[in-house]
Amino acid sequence: MIRKSLLSFSIAAMVILTGICWSQSSAQTPSDNSAQTATDQDIDLLRKDVRSQKRRIIASNLQLTDQEALKFWPLYDQYTADLVKINDAKYAALKEFASSYSTLTDDQAMGLVRKMLGVDQSVAELRLRYTALFNNVIPGRKTAVFFQLDRRLVMLIDLQLASQIPMILLSGGNPRQ
């Protein structure tokens, strides 16, 4: 059941991201504000759709009792809101990278690396903070399943996004190994 849900989630994310990338490549110029707005709107819709699918996958795999669900879902919504705030920084860094990748200086590249590592650290800290909170409302095994699902779904999203971002090329045309 989990594999089937993850597969359908992955396929849906891939289709949506492919559409976003197609709309980006068909834009006339990168500085075109209307094209940028459309891309921002596409990404915002993708994020909302992903959150909706993520919620369904978690609901179908956690098998919460009515009592657990009453306590779990408000906490989940709070966790998701906090995660969205952190991910806003991730998407801003990705957007900055995409808009300047052909002219990226070493300092800018390192600044973006630091931003992304800061996002990763913030997500890890958020998960650590919420582990105890979730464990207060659902048993430890269900808490573990929730965080396993959460990590896998986020990894799928990150993999899809990473596949759409160009690799920084060195002067020889190949990324350094």
Stockholm file with secondary structure:
# STOCKHOLM 1.0

chainA/1-177         MIRKSLLSFSIAAMVILTGICWSQSSAQTPSDNSAQTATDQDIDLLRKDVRSQKRRIIASNLQLTDQEALKFWPLYDQYTADLVKINDAKYAALKEFASSYSTLTDDQAMGLVRKMLGVDQSVAELRLRYTALFNNVIPGRKTAVFFQLDRRLVMLIDLQLASQIPMILLSGGNPRQ
#=GR chainA/1-177 SS CHHHHHHHHHHHHHHHHHHHHHHHHTSSCTTCHHHHHHHHHHHHHHHHHHHHHHHHHHHHHHCCCHHHHHHHHHHHHHHHHHHHHHHHHHHHHHHHHHHHGGGCCHHHHHHHHHHHHHHHHHHHHHHHHHHHHHHHHSCHHHHHHHHHHHHHHHHHHHHHHHHHSCCCCCTTSSCCC
#=GC SS_cons         CHHHHHHHHHHHHHHHHHHHHHHHHTSSCTTCHHHHHHHHHHHHHHHHHHHHHHHHHHHHHHCCCHHHHHHHHHHHHHHHHHHHHHHHHHHHHHHHHHHHGGGCCHHHHHHHHHHHHHHHHHHHHHHHHHHHHHHHHSCHHHHHHHHHHHHHHHHHHHHHHHHHSCCCCCTTSSCCC
//
